[in-house]
Amino acid sequence: MNGYGRLSAIQRDIAGVTSEKLISELITLRDEVSREFDRETRRHFHGLTATRYYSGSGARELWLGDDLLSITTIKIADTADQPTAFENTLTTATDYTLWPRNADGKPYRKIILNPDGEYSAWPVGVDNIQLVGKFGYSEEWQTAVVNGTAVTGTLANGTDTTLVLSLGGDVEPGDMLQVGSEEMEVTGVAGTTAIVVRGCNGTTAAAATDAAVYIRRYPRDVENVVKERTVARRWDSQGGYAGGITLSGDSMNAAGQTTGRGVYSRWRDTVGAYVNPAAVL
């Protein structure tokens, strides 16, 4: 689930993968590589609707450590230490603003209180701030389109796992879709029918009729290195895992340096560019 790269892009780099068994294996491998990318960067790139708790420090700014995409509600408890009730709800703009102000598609990192709002500083306490929202690095939804026509989908009810599409071809196994406010994972596609897992990433399953279908996408450099590493791992498995590092000459090239795979170099460079230095571990 939440694989950072589409199946068709992986298949283009691995000739002859057509059987359902191999497709399932590739999706599983892609998801493993995606979780590896999460661990190494100390953040996740998919959106996750969740409730999280933070501790007030008496300052005006609340650094999250998490990547925040949007807020549903944020509440402060009257009790200072690990409360169970959160009595005071803050209002966006009136009570707080998100930073950076111009996120430009990237996550928010902290919440700044408005000194003219209900609170001029976050009350000191342990887990006394409750935030319900969507967390993750980015959120891009690409409209599913076939031959210039936007795809729509229909679900009979909240338990229906058969998504009937107006057009086939642009939805693939392994895709994460958004239909209405619900996210769902595609496990199989046959013509204009997709088999889906409902209510993914903290969303709620609901009926839908002729609703627009969107496909989850990620930063393209992330998608590319996940694809490359997935393909490389597949080829390694077929070659007895003999291709980890390629060396020139006795063990070094003419410049006296060992030569690693370009795939691994790009992976390391991309991981380094996205490491979260303030992750909550």
C-alpha positions as CSV (number, residue, x, y, z in Angstrom):
1,M,0.0,0.0,0.0
2,N,1.1,3.6,-0.7
3,G,3.8,2.6,-3.2
4,Y,5.8,5.5,-4.6
5,G,5.7,4.6,-8.2
6,R,3.2,3.2,-10.7
7,L,3.3,-0.4,-11.9
8,S,3.4,0.6,-15.6
9,A,6.6,2.6,-15.1
10,I,8.2,-0.4,-13.4
11,Q,7.0,-2.8,-16.1
12,R,8.6,-0.6,-18.8
13,D,12.0,-1.3,-17.3
14,I,11.4,-5.1,-16.9
15,A,10.5,-6.7,-20.2
16,G,8.1,-9.7,-20.2
17,V,6.3,-9.2,-16.9
18,T,2.7,-10.0,-17.7
19,S,1.5,-12.8,-15.4
20,E,-0.7,-11.8,-12.4
21,K,1.7,-13.6,-10.0
22,L,4.7,-11.5,-11.2
23,I,2.6,-8.3,-11.1
24,S,1.6,-9.0,-7.5
25,E,5.3,-9.6,-6.6
26,L,6.4,-6.4,-8.2
27,I,3.7,-4.4,-6.3
28,T,4.9,-6.0,-3.0
29,L,8.5,-5.2,-3.8
30,R,7.7,-1.6,-4.8
31,D,5.8,-1.2,-1.5
32,E,8.8,-2.6,0.4
33,V,11.2,-0.2,-1.3
34,S,8.8,2.7,-0.5
35,R,8.8,1.8,3.2
36,E,12.6,1.7,3.0
37,F,12.6,5.2,1.6
38,D,10.3,6.3,4.4
39,R,12.7,4.9,7.0
40,E,15.8,6.4,5.5
41,T,14.2,9.9,5.1
42,R,12.3,9.6,8.5
43,R,9.0,10.8,7.0
44,H,6.2,9.3,4.9
45,F,5.1,10.8,1.6
46,H,1.5,9.5,1.4
47,G,-1.3,11.4,3.2
48,L,-2.6,9.9,6.5
49,T,-5.6,11.2,8.3
50,A,-4.9,10.8,12.0
51,T,-5.1,12.2,15.5
52,R,-1.8,13.2,17.1
53,Y,-0.8,14.8,20.4
54,Y,1.8,17.4,21.2
55,S,3.1,19.0,24.4
56,G,2.9,22.8,25.0
57,S,6.1,24.5,26.1
58,G,4.9,28.0,26.9
59,A,6.2,29.4,23.6
60,R,4.1,31.0,20.8
61,E,5.4,28.5,18.2
62,L,4.7,24.8,18.2
63,W,7.2,22.8,16.2
64,L,5.6,19.5,15.0
65,G,8.4,17.2,13.9
66,D,5.7,15.7,11.7
67,D,4.8,16.7,8.2
68,L,1.4,18.4,8.3
69,L,-0.8,18.8,5.2
70,S,-4.0,20.2,6.7
71,I,-5.8,20.6,10.0
72,T,-9.3,19.4,10.7
73,T,-9.4,20.5,14.4
74,I,-6.8,21.5,17.0
75,K,-7.8,21.6,20.6
76,I,-6.1,22.4,23.9
77,A,-6.9,20.7,27.2
78,D,-7.5,22.5,30.5
79,T,-5.5,19.7,32.2
80,A,-1.8,20.0,31.9
81,D,-0.5,16.4,31.9
82,Q,-1.8,13.7,29.5
83,P,-5.5,14.7,29.5
84,T,-8.4,12.7,28.2
85,A,-10.6,15.7,27.4
86,F,-9.7,18.6,25.2
87,E,-12.1,21.5,25.9
88,N,-10.8,24.4,23.9
89,T,-11.0,24.5,20.1
90,L,-8.8,26.9,18.1
91,T,-9.9,28.6,14.9
92,T,-7.6,29.0,11.9
93,A,-6.5,32.5,11.1
94,T,-8.2,33.9,14.2
95,D,-6.2,31.8,16.7
96,Y,-3.3,30.4,14.7
97,T,-1.5,30.3,11.3
98,L,0.6,27.5,9.7
99,W,4.3,27.8,8.8
100,P,5.7,28.2,6.3
101,R,3.0,30.5,5.1
102,N,3.8,29.8,1.4
103,A,4.3,26.0,1.6
104,D,4.0,25.6,-2.2
105,G,2.9,22.0,-2.0
106,K,5.3,21.0,0.8
107,P,4.3,20.2,4.3
108,Y,3.7,22.6,7.2
109,R,6.3,22.3,10.0
110,K,4.9,24.4,12.9
111,I,1.8,26.3,14.2
112,I,2.1,29.9,15.3
113,L,-0.4,31.4,17.7
114,N,-2.0,34.7,16.9
115,P,-1.2,37.0,20.0
116,D,-4.7,38.5,19.6
117,G,-6.4,35.0,19.6
118,E,-7.6,32.9,22.5
119,Y,-4.1,31.9,23.5
120,S,-0.9,34.0,23.2
121,A,1.3,31.0,24.1
122,W,0.9,27.2,24.1
123,P,0.1,26.2,27.7
124,V,2.8,24.1,29.3
125,G,1.8,20.4,29.5
126,V,2.4,16.9,28.4
127,D,0.3,15.8,25.4
128,N,-2.1,18.6,26.1
129,I,-2.6,19.6,22.5
130,Q,-4.8,17.4,20.2
131,L,-4.5,17.8,16.5
132,V,-6.7,16.0,14.0
133,G,-5.5,16.4,10.4
134,K,-3.8,14.9,7.4
135,F,-0.1,14.2,7.7
136,G,2.5,13.5,5.0
137,Y,5.1,15.2,2.8
138,S,2.9,16.1,-0.2
139,E,-0.5,15.5,-1.7
140,E,-0.9,15.4,-5.5
141,W,-3.9,13.8,-7.1
142,Q,-3.8,13.3,-10.8
143,T,-7.1,13.1,-12.7
144,A,-7.6,9.7,-14.3
145,V,-8.0,10.4,-18.0
146,V,-8.4,8.1,-21.0
147,N,-8.2,9.6,-24.5
148,G,-8.8,13.0,-23.1
149,T,-11.9,12.0,-21.1
150,A,-11.9,12.1,-17.3
151,V,-12.7,8.8,-15.7
152,T,-15.6,8.5,-13.1
153,G,-16.4,5.7,-10.8
154,T,-19.4,4.1,-9.0
155,L,-19.5,2.3,-5.7
156,A,-22.8,0.9,-4.4
157,N,-22.1,1.3,-0.7
158,G,-19.4,1.5,1.9
159,T,-18.6,-2.2,1.7
160,D,-18.6,-2.6,-2.1
161,T,-15.1,-3.5,-3.3
162,T,-15.9,-3.3,-7.0
163,L,-15.3,0.1,-8.4
164,V,-17.1,0.4,-11.8
165,L,-15.2,2.9,-14.0
166,S,-16.6,4.9,-16.9
167,L,-13.5,4.1,-18.8
168,G,-10.6,1.6,-18.3
169,G,-6.9,1.8,-19.1
170,D,-5.7,4.6,-16.8
171,V,-6.2,2.8,-13.4
172,E,-3.6,0.1,-12.6
173,P,-3.1,-2.5,-9.9
174,G,-1.2,-0.9,-7.0
175,D,-2.7,2.6,-7.5
176,M,-4.0,4.5,-4.6
177,L,-7.2,6.3,-5.8
178,Q,-9.4,9.1,-4.4
179,V,-13.1,8.9,-5.0
180,G,-14.9,11.7,-3.2
181,S,-13.1,12.1,0.1
182,E,-12.2,8.3,0.3
183,E,-8.9,6.8,-0.6
184,M,-8.8,3.2,-1.8
185,E,-6.1,0.8,-3.1
186,V,-6.5,-1.0,-6.3
187,T,-5.6,-4.7,-6.1
188,G,-6.8,-5.8,-9.6
189,V,-8.2,-4.4,-12.8
190,A,-10.3,-6.2,-15.4
191,G,-11.6,-3.9,-18.2
192,T,-13.6,-1.2,-16.6
193,T,-13.8,-2.8,-13.2
194,A,-11.2,-2.2,-10.4
195,I,-11.1,-4.4,-7.2
196,V,-10.3,-2.1,-4.3
197,V,-9.5,-2.0,-0.6
198,R,-11.8,0.6,1.0
199,G,-11.2,3.4,3.4
200,C,-7.4,3.6,3.2
201,N,-5.1,6.1,5.0
202,G,-7.7,7.0,7.7
203,T,-10.5,7.9,5.3
204,T,-14.1,6.6,5.5
205,A,-15.7,4.3,3.0
206,A,-18.8,5.7,1.4
207,A,-21.1,5.1,-1.6
208,A,-20.3,7.1,-4.8
209,T,-22.1,7.5,-8.1
210,D,-20.2,8.8,-11.2
211,A,-17.6,10.5,-8.9
212,A,-14.3,11.8,-10.3
213,V,-11.4,9.3,-9.9
214,Y,-8.0,10.6,-9.0
215,I,-4.7,8.7,-8.9
216,R,-2.1,9.5,-6.1
217,R,1.2,10.7,-7.4
218,Y,4.4,11.7,-5.6
219,P,7.5,13.9,-6.2
220,R,8.8,12.6,-9.5
221,D,12.4,12.1,-8.3
222,V,11.0,10.0,-5.5
223,E,8.9,7.9,-7.9
224,N,11.9,7.5,-10.2
225,V,14.4,6.2,-7.5
226,V,11.7,3.9,-6.0
227,K,11.1,2.5,-9.5
228,E,14.8,2.1,-10.2
229,R,15.5,0.3,-6.9
230,T,12.5,-1.9,-7.4
231,V,13.7,-2.9,-10.9
232,A,17.3,-3.4,-9.6
233,R,16.2,-5.6,-6.7
234,R,14.1,-7.7,-9.1
235,W,17.1,-8.2,-11.4
236,D,19.3,-8.9,-8.5
237,S,17.0,-11.7,-7.4
238,Q,17.1,-13.2,-10.9
239,G,20.9,-13.1,-10.9
240,G,21.5,-14.6,-7.5
241,Y,22.0,-11.2,-5.9
242,A,25.4,-11.0,-7.5
243,G,25.2,-7.4,-8.7
244,G,25.4,-5.3,-5.5
245,I,28.6,-3.3,-6.4
246,T,30.4,-3.2,-9.7
247,L,34.2,-2.8,-9.5
248,S,36.8,-1.9,-12.1
249,G,40.1,-3.6,-12.4
250,D,41.4,-5.2,-9.2
251,S,38.9,-3.2,-7.1
252,M,39.3,0.4,-8.3
253,N,39.0,2.4,-11.5
254,A,41.8,4.5,-13.1
255,A,41.2,7.3,-10.6
256,G,41.6,4.9,-7.7
257,Q,38.0,4.9,-6.7
258,T,35.5,2.1,-6.4
259,T,32.5,2.4,-8.7
260,G,29.0,1.8,-7.3
261,R,25.8,1.4,-9.3
262,G,24.2,4.6,-10.7
263,V,20.9,3.4,-9.2
264,Y,22.3,3.3,-5.7
265,S,24.0,6.7,-6.1
266,R,20.7,8.3,-7.2
267,W,18.9,6.6,-4.4
268,R,21.4,8.0,-1.8
269,D,21.3,11.5,-3.3
270,T,17.5,11.6,-3.3
271,V,17.2,10.2,0.2
272,G,19.7,12.9,1.4
273,A,17.6,15.6,-0.3
274,Y,14.4,14.6,1.6
275,V,15.7,13.6,5.1
276,N,13.6,15.1,7.8
277,P,16.0,16.6,10.4
278,A,13.3,17.1,13.0
279,A,11.4,13.8,12.8
280,V,9.5,12.6,15.8
281,L,11.0,9.1,16.3
